[in-house]
Structures are given as C-alpha cells and as structure tokens.
C-alpha cells in the first residue's frame, strides 16, 4: 500500500467529514472549530483513498496551532498520523514557526505527541462545545519548539 500526503482540496471534503465524524470533530462550524479551510491542511491517501487528515492555523509569524487530525479507524497503527504530523511540522518550520501549540483530549494522544514529537504539557483549556471525547470536558494544551524538534530529528534521537 502506497501512502501519499497532499494538500487538502474542496473535493476531499466528503471524505474529510466522514473521518471527522469518527472522532466527533465534525461539528463545523462550532465554537471549537469556526470553519474549515484548506490553506494549511493535508490529506493522507492510501491506495488513492483518503485515510487521514490534518491541518494547522498560523497565529503569528513564529507561532501556530494544530487543528484537526484524524486517521480512519481502519488504517490506524500504520504510521499515517505520524507522517501527517511530520508533514505539517516541517511545513510550519519552513514558514518560520518556532512555537507550535496542540490541544488534545485523549490520554493516548497526549502521550503520543510527547513521546514522538517532544511536546510538553502547558496547561488545560475548557472545551467550548462537545468535540472529541464527550466524556472529557477540557483540552490538554501541549507546546513544542519546532527548532528543537528539528535538531533532535536530524540527529536521529
């Protein structure tokens, strides 16, 4: 199976919305996610089918925040989420982003970001709307220095 990551486009929207529904992130627009643009979003295609999706938003010249990441349940555990995360981090780094913030609610996701990408916990934020796991009423705020991440990655750590 061949994995291709490409810029998301409007014609990917039906597949993206199916993925977002799997993760209870499909309520767009909502207080948690006012809109869905394709400017800084990617899809992962496995044998031509959209198997994952992620994006980010620029906050300032050197700051960004991840938005939405989901991998189809049928394809989890194959490195698709990892490949999407690396792609968006490399893209942000190339644009001059230094500080990246990610909000997530699932303990396994928190640990994954920390283990594989060097994030550190930076606090909590109350959810504004049911989004993600409805049993968790807050986001864990994570931050990473993209330059430090890139240096560690280059060394192979």
Helices and strands as residue ranges (DSSP letters): E 3-7, G 10-12, H 13-22, E 41-46, E 49-60, E 63-71, G 73-75, H 80-94, E 99-104, H 107-117, E 120-126, E 138-145, H 146-155
